[in-house]
Amino acid sequence: MKFFRRFQSKANVPKKDLEVSADPAAAIGQLELLSRNAVDGLLSGKHRSTHRGGTSDFAEHREYSFGDDIRRIDWRLHARNDRYHVRTYEDETNLKALIVVDASGSMRYEGATASKFDVARSIAACLARLMMRQRDSVGLALIDESVRIEVPAGLRPSTLMRINQTLADATIAGGSDVAGCLKALRPSARRRGMMVLISDCFGDPEDLRTALATWTAAGHDCVVVELLAPEEIEFAFRGTVVFDDLEQVGSRLEMDAGQIRQIYLERFTKHREMVADAIRRSRADQLTLRTDASIAETLRQFLIRRTARARARAGGARRGAF
């Protein structure tokens, strides 16, 4: 299983332009732009908190978005700057979310698309903005063999800026221990929350199941974004190919792609089935996203399915109550 776990080919393939620049100073601006555009294209207002917020603990002003209650518009502020803002309150944040991004060596893989890590941090930026627009508190963790960086959850614009800056400055290195990091990150409190893991899931599936189960058993909603490159899925290499180990510097393999293609695909398919089964048994949601797919459209379709399932469960509960 280590073969497809860590190696990147040296095949000559044209590169797609990266969505996130290698320059951190430029990257944060690109992340901000990407997250704005992607979130604006998603289902605005579909997942907002239903908590009315009967407290006077004012949190902040937020720009008006389609679907917001117009009774929350601050008309005095509108009179000063001619822009619509709504008032938000601390108790409207009824969900605390943590976005966990795998920053281990295997996420450096890039073929004809952007690297898996560049796509992962683009997804993280989109989800952070989306959840904050829903008035949810969001935090970030970057992991490899341990929890490398953690941004505490918050709902203020400064938190989103810090998340974007952390993603822009992040580097990829070392091996991975996703399961161990998830166990280390799991909060002791049983307050309702959400955890989103963005990873290629190349670790042991049973360890992943156990780690996810520690979150779901405590009442948290978990989503695993399995991020894969098309070359990893299809193994469309030809002839003699040199593979560099992405987690151990200096380690490489040279082999005929045609001779190993069938056995690779069989093992890779089996591994993905085991990962899917582990996520299902842990009662978490799974979203598989290819690095050559549209982030906004894939997330949009996923949210539509989650909303439909939530409404179906709510309807079933109401019918069962009568």
N, C-alpha and C positions, 0 to 999 in steps of 0.2 A: 504493500500500500504506500510505501514511502516514495515509490517512483513518481506517481502523479502528485504527490503531496508537496514537493518542494522544488521541482526542477523547471527551469525555463529554457526554451529552445533558443538556438542562435540562428534559426532560419531567417532568411531575408524576406520580410514582409513589409508592405507599406504601413506606416503608422497613421492612425486617425488622430486629429488634433485633440490634445488634452482639454478637458473641461476645466481643469484646475492647473494653473501655471506652476512651474517648479520654483518660481520666485515668490517667497512668502508675502512680500509686500503687495504683489499683484494678486496673489492667490486669494487673499481675504476679500478683495473687491469682487473677484469672480465668483467666489462662494456666495457672497451676498446677492449678487445679480442673479445667479442661478437659482438660489432658494426663493427669491422673490418671484421670478418668472414661473418656476415649477409650481409653487404653492398657489399662485393666482389661477393656475389652470386646474387645480384640484377642486374637490367638492366643498366649496365655501359654505360654512354654516351647518354642515351635516353632522359634525361630531362635537358641537359646542356643549359646554356644561349646561345642565338643566337647573343648577343651583341658583336660586334667586339672589342670594347675597343680602340678607336683611341686616347687615352690620354697617356701622358708620366708619369702619377702618378702611379709609381710602388708600388704594395701592398706587394707581397711576392713571394717566390718560393713554388711550390707545386709539390709533386712527380707525375711523368707522369702516367696517367691512360689510359687504352685502349679507344680509341675514341678521345683523345686530338689531336689537330692540331700539327703536328711535327714541324711546322715552329715556334712554341712558345718554343721549347726546348732551354734551355740555355746551349750552347755547351761549353762555358768557364767553367761553374760550373761542367759540365760532365767531362771535362778534369782533374779537380782537385780531384773529388771523385768517378769517374767512375760510377755515377748513373744519371739517367735521371730525370730532373726537368723542369717544364714549368714555365714561368713568368706569373703572374696574375696582373691585374690592378684594381684600385678602381672602375672604372665605369663598370667593368664586373659584379659587384654585382647588378643585376637589380631586385632582389627579396629579401625582408626582411621577414623572417619567425619567428614566435613565437610558441614554443611548450609549451602547457599548460597541466600540469600533476595534476590530482586530487589526493591529499594526505590526504583526509578525512578518518575517521574511517572505513567506509564501504569497502575501498580499502585494508584493512588488511585481508579480507577473504581469507582463503586457505583451500582446501579440500585435494584431492589427487594430487594437482598440487602446483606449487609455488603460493604465494599470488598474488592477482591482482596488488598490488603496485609494487612488484618485476618485474612482467611482464611489467607493464606500464613504469618503468624506463629503462628496457631493450629496449623497443620500442623507447622511447625518445632518447636513446643513438644512436640507429641505424639510426633514422631519422636525427638527428643532423649531424652525419658523412656523410650521403648520401647527404644532402643539401649543406654541405660545399664543398663536392667534385664537386657539380654542380656550385660552385662559388657563392652560395647564402649566405646572412648574416643571422645567426640563433641566437635566444635568447631562454630563458627558464623561465617559471613561475611555481611555486608550489603553489597550492591553497587548502584551505579547506573552512572555513567560511569567509575567507578573503584572499587576496593575501599575502602569507607568505614570499616567496622568489622570487626575480626576477633577472635574469642574463641578462644584456643588450645585444642586438644582435651584433654580430661581425662575421668576416670571418677568423680571424687568428687562428692558432693552440692553442694559449693560451685560446681563448674563448671555444673551444671544451674541453680542459682540465678542465676549470672551470665548464662547464656544467656537465661533468662526475663526478667531485668531488662533486658538489651540489647534484646530484642524489644519489651518494654513501652515502653521509652523511645524507640524508633526513630521517625524521621520519614521522609516520602516527599518527594523533590525531584529535579528535573533530568532529563536525558536518560538513555539507557541504552547500555551497551556490555557486554552479557553475555559475548560471546565473548572480548573483551579481558580481562575480569576473570577468567574461567575459566583463561585461559592464565597470567595473573599468579599465580593461586592454586595452580596445579598443583605439587605437591611434587616435588623432584628425586629423592627416594628411591623405590625400586621396591617398597617393602614393601606387602603386600596392604592395600588400604583401600577405602573407599567414598566417593562424592561424590553428594549429593542436591541437585539444582537445583530451586528453586521459582520459577517465572516464568511470565508470559503468553506468552513466546517470540515477541515481536513484532519481533525483529530479523531480520537476514538468515539464512535457514536454512543456507546453505552455510558461513557463518562459524561458526554454532553447531556444525555437523558437525565442522569442523576443530578447534574448541576441545575438544569432547567426545573426539575421537579422540586428543588429546594425553594425556588421562587413561586411556582404555581401553588405549591402546598400552603404557602403563606398568604395566598389570596391575590397574588399579583398576576396581571395580564402580561403574557410574554409573546413576543414576535421574533422569529429568527429570519433574517434576510440572508439567504444563501446566495453568495455572490460568486459567479463563475465566469471565466473567459470562454469564448467559443472554441478556442483550440483545446481547452481542457475537456470540453464536452464531446467534440467531434474528432479530435486527434488527426487533423487533416495535414499531417506532415508527410513529406516524400523524401526518399533517398536517405543518405547518411546525415544524421542530425546530431549536433553537440548540445547536451543539456547541462546547464550550470545549476548547481545547488544554491537555492536562494536563502538557505538558513545556515549553511556551513561554507565559509569562504574557501575557495580553492578546490572544492569538490566538483567533479564533472563526469559525465558519461557520454560516450560516443557510440552510437548504434544505428542500425538500419531501422527506420521507422516502420517500414512495411512488415518486418518480421515480428514486431512487438505490438502492432496496432490492435489485433484481435484480442489478445490477452489483456491489454491495457483497457480497452473498452468494456470487456466483461467485468474486470475488477472495479473499474470506475463506476459502472452501472450498479454493481452490487453495493458498493460503498454508499452511493446516493440513496439507494433503497433503504439501507440501514439507518442513514441519517434521517430520512423522512419518517421512518417508523419510530425512531427515538424521539423526534419532536412531537409526533402524534401521541405517543404514550405518555409524554410529559405534560400533555394538555396545553401545549403552546401552539401558536399559529406559525405557518411557514410561508415565506415568499421567496421563490427562486428568481433571481434577476441576472441576466446575462450582461456583460459589460458593453455589448453592442446594442442593447435595447434602450428605449427611451425611458429615462427615470420617471418623468412626470406621468406618462401614460401608464406605465406599469404600476406605480403607486396609486394612481386614480382607480384603475380596475380592481386593485386589491382592496382599497377602501370601500368601493361599491359592494364587493362581496362581503366584507366584514359588517357593513351596515345592514345588508339584507339578512345576514345570519342573526344579528342582534335583534332586529325587528321580529324575525320569526320566533326566536326564543321568548321575547317579551310577549308576543301574541299567544304562544302556547301556554305561558305561565298564567296569563289572564283567563284563558279558556279553562285551564285546570282549576282555577280558583272558584269558578262558578259551579 
